[in-house]
């Protein structure tokens, strides 16, 4: 059984979910050989997990992304941010590493999307979009192939995650309000780290400028609820996913990595 080499860029909570899954033998086809984060201490903490596990190999914490690329990993898991993905994607693909990313919002930029796609083609590498906190990519892509459709993406969340955005007001703590209405490209510009899932749904269906996005703040609401509705002449599908925490995003990366090497692919 071939062991693929794996590196992680962005060593927060979601990255630790991936590392812990590997250490629990849920990713037996991979060796985690490198970690990188803007905080070296975070990269080092994740690497030490692997080293303490006595897997028979070591994980190198890196001071720069270039240092991580020098390890020549087969796959790089990116859990940092859309801004980080924009910096990392092209160098990683050119070096021959494929990417598993949660920062799908970066691909709302059509020019960047095309550059990423062309670079991957030219270097025999791939970009795998993890489902994050939603699902149903297969349904959306199938319906989009079948017929012209309309797609809406509606999110419910509490006001506290909005505190560092332009839409936040103290009144949201007591008042239910739609804080954004527009398309996915506009949404990711306003919420750079919070609507990657809307861009993912858009890329799987009608495109970032054609999907209708609504974000709603609800007092005392815990977690996120994402409701995707795709409707054509023959098919009407609704995908509604509630998640209390962001852990599902980390586990979606684990599932993507398992699917990459599985002899039976969902």
N, C-alpha and C positions, 0 to 999 in steps of 0.2 A: 504494500500500500504506500503510494507516494505521499510524502509529507510536504505540503506547501509552506513556504515561509511567509510570515505575517508580521506586519508592523502596525503600530497605532499612532496616529497623530491627533492630539487632543486628549488629555488624560484626566478628564473629569469623571463624574459618576457613571456615565454611559459607557465609557471605555473600560471601567472596572467591571461592569456587567459582562462585557465580552471576555476580558481576561479571566474572570471567575468561571465563566462557562467553559473556557478552554482547560482550566485547571481541574474542572470536574469531569473532564473527558467527554464533553459534549461536542468538542471540535477535534476529534482524533486525527484528522487529516492535516492539521496545521501545527507549526511551531512559531511561537511568538518571540521574534528575535530582536525587536527594537521598539522603543517608545520615544515620542517627542511631544513636548508641550512648551508653551511660551514660558511656563514656570518649570525650570529644570527639576525642582524638588518633586513636582507631580509626576514627571516622567520617571524619575528615580524610584519613587514609591511604587509605581506600577511594575517597573522592572524587577524590583526586589521581591515582589509576589512570585514571579516566575522562578527567580533564583532560589528562593526558600522552598519551593515545591519539589526540588530535586528531580526535575523532568529529564535531566541528562543533557541539558543545553542551557545557555544563559541568554538573557535579554539585555540588550545594551541601551541604557538611557542616553539620548542624544541631546547635544546643546543646540543643534540647528536642524532644519529640515534637510539641508544638503547632506549633513552627516547621516541622517536616517536613510537617504537615498543611496548612499555609498554601501549600505548593507544589501542592496539589490533584493528587496523583498518581492515575492510574487504578488502579494496583495497588501494594500495599505488601507486600514480602516480609518476614516476621517470623521471625527465627532466634534470638531472644534466650532466652526461657524461658517456661514456663506462667504464671508470676507477671507477667511483662512483657506477655504476651498479654492477660491479664485487664485490665490497665490500658489497653492500647491499642485493643482490639477495638471497643468501643462508640463512642468518639470517631472512629475511622477510618471505620467504617461510616456513622455519621451525617453525616460530611463527604462521603460519596459514593465513598470509595475501597474497592475490594475488597481482600481480604487473601489471601495465600498463606502458610500457616503450617505449621511443624513442631511447634509447641508444643500439640499436640492434647490433652495431658493436662488442660489447663484445662477442656476440655469434658466431663470426667467429672462435673462439677457440673451436675445436671439443670436447676437454676434458671438458671444462667449460660448453659447451652446454649440454653435457650428464649429468653432475652433476646437473645442473639447472633442467633438465627434470626429473631426478630421484627424486630429492628433492621435486619437486612439486607433483609428483605422490604419494610419501610417506606421504605427509602432507595435501593432499586434497586441494591443492592450485594450482593456474594457473599463467602463464605469458602471457599477451596479448601484442602482438607486434603492436603498432600503425603504421599506414601507413606513417606518416610523410609527406614528400613532394612528394610522388609518389602514385601510386594506382595499381589496377589490380592484387592484390594478388590472387584473386579467379581464374582469367584466368591462371596465371602462375602455380598455384598448380594443376589445372585441366589438363593442357597440359602436365605437368610433370608426372602425373599419366597415361595419355594416351599413351605416347610414348617418346622415347629418343629424346632430343632436344638440340639445342645449344642456348645459351643466351648471348647477349651482352648488356652492360650498358654504355652509353655514356653521360658524363656530360659536360655542358658548364658553365663557370662562369668567373667573372672578376678576375683580378690579386690581388686585395686588400685582399680578404679572404685568399689568399695563403701566405701572408706576414710572418706568423710565422711558416711556414713549410720549409723543406729542399729544396723544388723545386723552391722557389721564387728567382727571379733575377729582378733587376730594368728594364731590357730589356722587361719584360712581360708587362710593362705599354704601350709599343708601338708595341709589336710584338705578333701576334697570334701563340700559340704553344701548342702541346700536351705535357703536363707535367708529365703524368703517363700512362703507359700501362702495364697491368698485371691482376691478379685475385683479388677478393674482400678481401681475407685474407691479401694479400700484400698491398692493398690500405688502409685498416683500420689501418695497422701498420704505414704507412707513414702519413696518415691524420686521427688522432684518433677521431676527432669530426665532420668531414665533409663528410664522405661517409657511414654513418649508413644506408642510403637508398640502397646503393649498396649491403650491406650485407643482408638487408631485402629481396631484390629481389632474391639474391642467395639462401637464406634459403627457399624461396617460390618455388624455381625451381630446379636448378641443383647443388647447394651447393657452398660455398665460394671459393673453389679451382678450380671450373670448369667454373664459369662465367667469361666472358672477359670484363674487365673494362678499359675505356678510359676517362681521365680527360683532358679537354682542357681549356686553359686560353685565354680569348679574351679581348683586351683592351677596357675599358669603358663599359664593359658588366655589366648590373645591374640584380641581382637576380641569379637564377639557372635554368638551363634546364636539365632535366633528361629524357633520351630516352632509353627505354628498348625494345629489340627485341628478341622474342623467336620464334624459327623456328624448326619445325619437318617435317615429311613426309606429314602429313595431315593438320597441322595447322601452320599458320604464323600470329603472333600477334605483334603489335607495340603499346606501351604505352608511350606517350610523355607528360610530365607535366612541364610547365614553372611556376615558382613562383617568383614574384618580391621581396617578403620578406619571412621570416621564419614563418610567422603567420599561414600558412596552417598546420604546424607541431603541433602547439598547438591545433588547431581546430580538427585535426585528433584524438587527445586524447579525446576531448569532444565527438566526434562521436563514438569512441570505447567504452567509458563509457555508452553512450546511447544504443549502440547495446547489451552490456552485459545484460542489464535488459529489453530489448524490447521483447514483446510477438511475434513480427514478426522480424526475423533476416535476414539481408542482408549478 
